Each structure stands twice: as C-alpha cells, then as structure tokens.
Amino acid sequence: MNQVTLHEVKVQPVHFREVLAGRKTHEVRLNDRDYRAGDVLILREVDDNGDDTGQVMNAKITYVQRGDHFGLMNGWCVLSLANTTPLQGIRLIGYLRDRLKEHCDYLEAQVPVIKQTGNATDDATRAVEAGRCWVDEANHFTEAVSAD
C-alpha cells in the first residue's frame, strides 16, 4: 500500500500565483525530504519578509527529477506538479461574483426609492458596500489566477 506524504513548503507570491494559475508546473527544491511521485506539496505563500500571507494550495508531485543529471546539482531536484485547485471552483467564484454584482447594482438603484418612502437606507447601503468588497475580492482572486 502506497502512503502519500504531505510536504508543507513556503513559496514566494510570484511562484504561488503561477502554480495556482497552472502556468508553473514544476518546483526546484533541495531534496531534503525524499520527495516522491504521488506525494503532495502544501504550498504556503509567504511575503518578501517570510511572513505567512494565509494563502495555501496543494499540488501533487507527478515526477521527481533528481540531481546530478542535466546540470542539476546533486542533492537538488525538480518536482513536476499537477495543480489540484479545481477549475470548477474558479468558475463558480466568477459566476457568484457576477450575481453578487448584479444584486448590488439592483439594491443600489433602489436606495432613492426607499428614501422617497421615508424609510431608512442604512441597511441597504451597508449591504451594497459589503457586497462590493466581496466582488473586489473575487476580482482580485480571478485576475491573479488568469493573469497572463
């Protein structure tokens, strides 16, 4: 029975985004963990100071090219990666973002009507502001994933 080993590693933001987007399909690492095909990298994004940003993703190791070949120093390896972030999840985020934006637009357009009836608009205004924050967050995520 094969056992999958999880390897938690720190990754700079530029590399994290590229793996997440599916453009970077490899990782060069010191082979201090006996990496094997089938293992999973838990990629933890860290900023330039080495502080955890809170962003995490998994990537499955599909192949390990060990060092002392093709100019790669002994003790190092190139890991071939399969991004395990589901494309359907990214599409769902985009769909929900678009529906939330429509809802915010609709609610915002109703604020003048609500005012005309003499009712308070504080709740509607807060709901629109909160919704727009989530729309911005979804835009940031989908742009980072799909940036070329």
Summary of the structure (lengths in Angstrom):
residues: 148
radius of gyration: 22.0
end to end distance: 40.5
largest distance: 77.4
contacts: 377
relative contact order: 0.14
helix: 43%
strand: 29%
